[in-house]
Amino acid sequence: MGLYGVSVLTPVMAVVNSHSRGSRVHSITHVGAWMLLLTVASFAEQQSTVSSYRDPVELVRKAVQNEIKAATDDSARFLFRGTKTTPEGSTTRLYVETKEATAGLVIAYNGNPLTHEQRRAEEARVERFISHPDELKKKREQERASAERTLRIVRALPDAFLFEYSGEEQGSEGIGRAGETLVKLKFRPNPHYQPPSHVEEVLTGMQGYVLVDAAHYRLAVIDGTLFKEVGFGWGILGHLDPGGRFTVQQQELDDNVWEISSMSVNFTGKILLFENLSISSTETFTGFKRVPSDLTFVQALELLKKEESSVDARLQTGLAQSPFHHP
């Protein structure tokens, strides 16, 4: 995930882009959207970075540089499961990252496997990307555009906010590396920051905290809340109400390989000054399995179907509990 398919800032970008739409995970591509995870490798390494705590913005700047570097490294691709919950219910999908685009297949609604008819309709939906190359090209361009907008947000962090040291927390399941120390930094808007475009405008009314891996310079968590009304599109397209909040969490899967474990967003506001805007969702990502980096979109769809069949077989034989429910 990181900065690719499901961005760490997918929640933010969902809000920024909401006026034009009515989200994935390898990346901070996919409001898509990565502020991310951290880990401390050893006590000795922690000691060597204590001085960095005295300069929080430099710590964040180095973490941002690493997040951007990770976002442009597509050598690690994964198959994983995502469950998105909204007030209307939950949808569980299997995802596979490929060099062409991220393939996704719905496998459950509200914790219930798809019916035969629903499965046929879902498979027809994803197979259209194969039969209509222009659709796959459009999907790829949309993912790249979302990733670039997210990267613009990430690059702005050290300049858009003022940071201050606020203690330490322990990594846990889904947040950095379990048991390792994470540095907590509170942030608030930098009054001297001038957003270069409406993409970064949302940052001017946000405050919260980040958890940073001071040993490896990675962002583990970002938790931001709007403390004032914020306009987007210079106030012409609409605004977000105070109290809106988003949270993104990352975890380390392997040595220096991080992926988004969950993200939630809750915003209200107006679009074009008249239409009400309400976004409320939480999405968790689990079951990461590494796949070949040169996997094609066609191969990914076949892999998704096999994985779906494997899940169904395990459930029917009682060899596994339902994977559709997550804490």
Legacy VTK file of the C-alpha trace (Angstrom):
# vtk DataFile Version 3.0
C-alpha trace
ASCII
DATASET POLYDATA
POINTS 327 float
0.000 0.000 0.000
2.031 2.770 1.234
1.895 5.474 -1.402
0.557 3.349 -4.262
-2.847 1.722 -4.674
-4.582 2.484 -1.328
-2.894 5.559 -0.209
-2.378 6.359 3.441
-4.086 9.548 2.638
-6.917 7.962 0.731
-9.352 9.388 3.319
-8.066 12.915 2.694
-8.109 12.461 -1.063
-11.621 11.022 -0.876
-12.698 14.344 0.589
-10.643 16.458 -1.814
-11.997 14.520 -4.796
-15.560 14.070 -3.530
-16.930 16.881 -5.683
-16.035 14.966 -8.818
-17.288 11.507 -7.748
-20.819 11.882 -6.420
-10.449 4.425 -3.224
-6.404 1.211 -2.986
-3.643 0.090 -0.864
-0.201 -0.501 -2.248
0.377 2.886 -1.701
0.138 6.456 0.015
-1.435 4.773 -3.999
-4.280 4.155 -2.863
-8.557 10.085 0.490
-6.619 7.632 -2.889
-4.820 7.947 0.146
-1.230 7.516 2.690
1.454 9.939 7.513
2.274 6.500 8.197
4.076 3.899 10.289
7.083 3.466 12.387
9.260 0.981 14.181
12.339 1.108 16.377
14.748 -1.717 15.714
16.752 -1.733 18.903
17.455 0.200 22.095
20.823 1.265 20.733
19.210 2.667 17.613
16.694 4.548 19.745
19.529 6.108 21.719
21.203 7.272 18.533
18.051 9.099 17.427
17.146 10.835 20.688
18.608 14.056 19.371
16.096 13.924 16.507
13.239 14.305 18.994
14.498 17.814 19.699
13.853 18.704 16.065
10.448 17.133 15.312
10.064 18.724 11.899
13.360 17.199 10.753
12.187 13.794 11.987
8.967 14.198 9.995
10.866 15.461 6.951
13.086 12.374 6.914
10.074 10.101 7.397
8.281 11.804 4.515
11.317 11.329 2.281
11.280 7.605 3.065
7.533 7.338 2.480
7.894 8.955 -0.934
10.804 6.655 -1.763
8.750 3.627 -0.721
5.813 4.839 -2.793
7.895 4.840 -5.958
9.344 1.378 -5.310
7.042 -1.176 -6.925
9.256 -4.211 -6.330
6.954 -5.523 -3.567
3.392 -6.345 -4.604
0.723 -8.116 -2.572
-2.559 -9.956 -2.558
-4.618 -8.873 0.446
-8.139 -8.549 1.835
-9.938 -5.298 2.583
-13.193 -4.869 4.506
-14.861 -1.477 4.233
-17.625 -0.636 6.705
-20.055 2.258 6.279
-23.425 3.084 7.895
-25.027 1.025 5.103
-23.038 -2.137 5.856
-19.730 -3.789 4.965
-18.090 -4.947 1.744
-15.134 -7.335 1.661
-12.811 -7.424 -1.331
-9.711 -9.301 -2.374
-7.045 -7.127 -4.010
-3.980 -7.913 -6.092
-1.437 -5.275 -7.033
-0.046 -5.443 -10.559
2.185 -3.336 -12.781
-0.894 -2.321 -14.781
-3.419 -1.506 -12.042
-4.842 -2.900 -8.805
-7.349 -5.704 -9.389
-10.175 -6.028 -6.876
-12.933 -8.602 -6.458
-15.879 -8.381 -4.024
-16.234 -11.631 -2.059
-18.750 -10.712 0.669
-21.453 -8.266 1.696
-22.122 -7.774 5.408
-20.029 -10.847 6.185
-22.016 -13.107 3.850
-20.374 -14.752 0.804
-21.795 -13.727 -2.558
-24.668 -15.653 -4.069
-24.106 -17.391 -7.391
-25.768 -14.508 -9.242
-23.772 -11.867 -7.370
-20.533 -13.706 -8.092
-21.243 -13.924 -11.807
-22.043 -10.208 -11.912
-18.858 -9.324 -9.999
-16.649 -11.448 -12.230
-18.247 -9.876 -15.308
-17.501 -6.448 -13.853
-13.774 -7.078 -13.441
-13.411 -9.010 -16.696
-14.588 -5.989 -18.641
-11.149 -4.504 -17.996
-9.726 -7.335 -20.112
-12.269 -7.152 -22.903
-12.099 -3.359 -22.984
-8.422 -2.256 -22.784
-9.487 1.381 -22.765
-11.269 0.766 -19.440
-8.099 -0.692 -17.931
-6.089 2.251 -19.240
-8.587 4.664 -17.670
-8.374 2.803 -14.353
-4.573 2.925 -14.435
-4.568 6.661 -15.166
-7.026 7.314 -12.325
-4.839 5.389 -9.878
-1.743 7.279 -10.974
-3.504 10.638 -10.699
-4.762 9.750 -7.210
-1.278 8.649 -6.184
0.249 11.896 -7.418
-2.276 14.006 -5.499
-1.544 11.971 -2.390
2.199 12.476 -2.832
1.600 16.214 -3.017
-0.124 16.039 0.376
2.677 13.943 1.850
5.383 16.291 0.546
3.569 19.223 2.157
3.482 17.782 5.685
6.786 19.152 7.035
5.930 22.659 5.822
2.175 22.668 6.449
2.392 21.826 10.164
4.243 22.727 13.328
5.272 19.624 15.314
6.083 19.096 18.973
7.258 16.052 20.896
4.438 14.440 22.907
5.879 11.226 24.323
6.177 7.666 23.097
3.802 4.759 22.471
4.292 1.056 21.859
3.668 -0.478 18.468
0.902 -3.074 18.359
-0.856 -5.319 15.888
-1.494 -3.232 12.791
0.613 -0.305 14.028
4.315 -0.387 13.242
6.064 -3.377 14.776
4.395 -4.849 17.860
6.254 -4.003 21.054
8.564 -1.427 19.494
8.637 2.227 20.550
7.044 4.915 18.397
7.614 8.650 18.821
4.426 10.691 19.172
4.378 14.181 17.678
1.434 16.549 17.930
0.841 18.836 14.966
-1.051 22.021 14.239
-1.170 24.283 11.140
1.860 26.398 10.330
0.453 29.953 10.056
3.102 30.821 7.460
2.192 27.944 5.137
0.531 28.919 1.843
-1.168 25.968 0.081
0.007 25.885 -3.553
-3.374 24.474 -4.674
-6.783 23.336 -3.371
-5.327 19.827 -2.942
-3.325 20.964 0.076
-5.960 23.362 1.430
-7.477 20.782 3.784
-4.238 20.806 5.804
-4.725 24.422 6.898
-7.558 23.513 9.258
-6.260 20.263 10.650
-4.562 19.289 13.901
-3.731 15.966 15.539
-0.751 13.676 15.957
1.547 11.277 14.132
3.512 8.267 15.365
6.956 7.987 13.807
9.580 5.259 13.646
12.604 7.320 14.623
15.035 4.503 13.833
13.872 3.838 10.286
12.096 7.132 9.632
8.666 5.773 8.740
5.218 7.128 9.578
3.115 4.615 11.530
-0.040 6.582 12.294
-1.591 9.881 11.410
-4.694 11.057 13.207
-6.080 14.390 12.072
-9.152 16.422 13.050
-10.559 19.565 11.461
-10.862 22.305 14.090
-12.412 24.815 11.704
-14.385 24.913 8.484
-12.136 24.337 5.480
-13.062 25.210 1.908
-11.792 23.260 -1.070
-11.606 24.622 -4.568
-11.060 28.063 -2.959
-14.491 27.798 -1.368
-16.247 27.593 -4.727
-16.671 23.822 -4.826
-17.611 23.464 -1.180
-16.396 23.126 2.375
-15.777 20.615 5.189
-17.329 21.116 8.615
-15.331 21.349 11.858
-15.005 18.051 13.691
-14.219 15.933 10.631
-11.557 13.314 11.347
-9.413 10.746 9.579
-6.993 8.128 10.840
-4.495 6.025 8.895
-2.403 3.207 10.361
0.507 1.297 8.868
2.271 -1.905 9.845
5.598 -3.432 8.944
5.083 -6.711 7.086
8.735 -7.459 6.461
12.078 -5.748 6.824
11.429 -2.190 5.590
8.190 -3.240 3.867
5.172 -1.347 5.192
1.507 -1.566 4.265
-1.641 0.226 5.392
-3.500 -1.823 7.984
-6.534 0.427 8.425
-7.968 3.821 7.647
-11.106 5.597 8.733
-12.706 8.857 7.681
-15.649 10.842 8.991
-16.449 14.186 7.363
-19.503 16.303 6.679
-19.864 19.466 4.645
-21.298 20.796 1.410
-20.472 20.447 -2.270
-21.087 23.384 -4.610
-22.500 25.170 -1.538
-25.833 23.339 -1.793
-25.418 19.551 -1.831
-24.723 17.956 1.553
-21.559 15.897 1.856
-21.252 12.999 4.310
-18.392 10.510 4.289
-18.140 7.889 7.017
-16.199 4.657 6.588
-13.577 2.404 8.131
-11.488 -0.005 6.086
-9.135 -2.685 7.394
-6.556 -4.611 5.374
-5.358 -8.099 6.306
-4.012 -11.376 4.910
-1.088 -9.969 2.938
0.606 -12.449 0.588
3.464 -11.469 -1.654
2.939 -11.919 -5.408
5.373 -11.682 -8.367
6.262 -8.078 -9.179
5.688 -8.682 -12.914
2.155 -10.053 -12.461
-0.215 -8.911 -15.210
-3.794 -7.774 -14.670
-5.118 -10.906 -16.418
-3.013 -13.132 -14.159
-4.196 -11.163 -11.127
-7.855 -11.842 -11.948
-7.155 -15.577 -12.187
-5.337 -15.404 -8.867
-8.291 -13.590 -7.280
-10.714 -16.282 -8.467
-8.488 -19.052 -7.090
-8.153 -17.247 -3.768
-11.926 -16.759 -3.561
-12.491 -20.466 -4.269
-9.914 -21.371 -1.646
-11.693 -19.234 0.962
-15.046 -20.836 0.102
-13.564 -24.338 0.327
-12.041 -23.666 3.750
-15.342 -22.328 5.058
-17.371 -25.226 3.695
-15.038 -27.837 5.204
-14.859 -26.007 8.519
-11.071 -25.637 8.314
-11.184 -21.912 8.886
-13.352 -19.314 10.547
-14.997 -16.691 8.434
-12.390 -14.131 7.244
-15.048 -11.526 6.612
-15.341 -10.149 10.146
-12.591 -7.922 11.512
-12.215 -6.101 14.829
LINES 4 330
22 0 1 2 3 4 5 6 7 8 9 10 11 12 13 14 15 16 17 18 19 20 21
7 23 24 25 26 27 28 29
4 30 31 32 33
293 34 35 36 37 38 39 40 41 42 43 44 45 46 47 48 49 50 51 52 53 54 55 56 57 58 59 60 61 62 63 64 65 66 67 68 69 70 71 72 73 74 75 76 77 78 79 80 81 82 83 84 85 86 87 88 89 90 91 92 93 94 95 96 97 98 99 100 101 102 103 104 105 106 107 108 109 110 111 112 113 114 115 116 117 118 119 120 121 122 123 124 125 126 127 128 129 130 131 132 133 134 135 136 137 138 139 140 141 142 143 144 145 146 147 148 149 150 151 152 153 154 155 156 157 158 159 160 161 162 163 164 165 166 167 168 169 170 171 172 173 174 175 176 177 178 179 180 181 182 183 184 185 186 187 188 189 190 191 192 193 194 195 196 197 198 199 200 201 202 203 204 205 206 207 208 209 210 211 212 213 214 215 216 217 218 219 220 221 222 223 224 225 226 227 228 229 230 231 232 233 234 235 236 237 238 239 240 241 242 243 244 245 246 247 248 249 250 251 252 253 254 255 256 257 258 259 260 261 262 263 264 265 266 267 268 269 270 271 272 273 274 275 276 277 278 279 280 281 282 283 284 285 286 287 288 289 290 291 292 293 294 295 296 297 298 299 300 301 302 303 304 305 306 307 308 309 310 311 312 313 314 315 316 317 318 319 320 321 322 323 324 325 326
